[in-house]
Amino acid sequence: MTTAPQDATPSTAPSPLPDIHKLSLGDLMDALQDGIADFRAVPIYGLFFAGIYVVAGLILVGLGAGAFTWTLALSLGFPLAAPFLAVGLYEVSRRRANGQPFGFTDILGVVWNERTRQVPWAGGVIVIYFLFWTFLAHMLFAMFMGPQALMNPPDDWRTYLSGAGLAMAVIELIVGGALAFLLFGMTVVSLPMLLDKEVDFVTAMRLSLAATRANLPVMVVWAAMIAVLTLGAMVPWFLGLFLVLPILGHASWHLYRRVLH
């Protein structure tokens, strides 16, 4: 009878799927407080990962419409990189909650190792979603403002404050908000879960949607908080992101641990 070599590496077994728990607004506030505590305890990591967002945003603003190719490349590439930046914040919160030591080598090592797991697939889904919304937004713009406006968009406020312009803004806000919440539902639990468990990205996203449906009022509040705080943090010059992004990233980990056990 032959035996396997002693140095053979066994395949990693899939993790059992956790149960979905009901959340209250109190759980949401507790997760936010835990996120603030993580950032205050070890702010250097949050500032580092937020700095990458800020620099990328400033580059996009600096390029503007005059360098469309570079702007498009960065806009498409950034959603692919963003999950890796979030993983760094999740790992800081995970290690701190477990009482594990950590340093930049440890955190960046975990982020680097994620490239061979499921996070890149999640990033790819986000990119495809971003492309779909970009196409749809252009189509809605052309429907209301005319096909010629795509080639030469109006640059005066009167055009956008006209009947067609206001109708376009309302429809784009409704459609964009619905699509944004769907993407939120797909990722709010799946991204931290992909770090924490051995699970494929499709299963993680399906479980994330199920957790969102089971806790819809709380998740709507959380999504609104993320949108309002992130939007406000972008003024002026994205500097508020140095504070908001780390807190939201750490809080997302703690909310994940509350909703899935």
Number of C-alpha atoms within 10 A of each C-alpha: 2 4 5 7 7 6 6 7 8 6 6 7 8 10 11 9 14 12 11 18 14 15 18 14 13 10 16 20 14 16 23 22 16 21 24 20 16 24 26 13 10 13 16 13 18 26 18 17 21 25 17 13 20 21 14 16 17 13 14 19 12 12 13 13 12 9 11 12 11 15 18 14 11 16 17 17 14 17 19 21 16 15 20 24 19 23 28 27 30 26 22 25 24 20 13 15 12 8 9 9 9 12 10 13 9 14 18 16 12 16 21 13 11 17 12 9 14 18 26 17 16 22 22 16 18 21 19 14 16 18 14 12 16 12 12 15 18 14 15 17 21 17 13 17 19 13 15 9 14 13 8 8 14 12 8 8 9 10 14 16 13 11 12 15 16 14 15 21 17 11 15 17 14 12 16 16 12 12 16 18 18 13 17 20 24 25 24 23 26 28 26 26 26 21 21 16 15 17 19 18 23 15 13 24 22 16 23 25 22 16 25 25 14 16 17 16 13 19 22 16 13 21 16 13 13 16 13 11 16 18 14 15 18 16 11 9 13 20 16 18 25 21 17 21 25 28 24 24 27 29 27 26 28 24 23 20 17 17 21 17 10
